[in-house]
Amino acid sequence: MQTIRLRVNEKVYKHLMWFLNKFSKDELQIIEEDEEFVSIQQDLQQELTRVEEGSAEFIDLPQLDKDLESIIRKHEA
């Protein structure tokens, strides 16, 4: 599937959505870009940039398990 991003005038939006909803879910998927979506997308882009630049910090699975256990114990108390 291809992805298209459009900026649409409010008058056109209703008509465009009517048209797009005529397609089946297998043919077309509408992805709503609300504030949360945009925020998460920006966070992920920043993380990807850190990985590509080599400035990202990684931990191994045993350390992740240890950190999660610590967080769980803290919130159970």
Secondary structure by P-SEA (a helix, b strand, c coil): cbbbbbbccccaaaaaaaaaaccccccbbbbbbcaaaaaaaaaaaaaaaaaaaccbbbbcaaaaaaaaaaaaaaaac
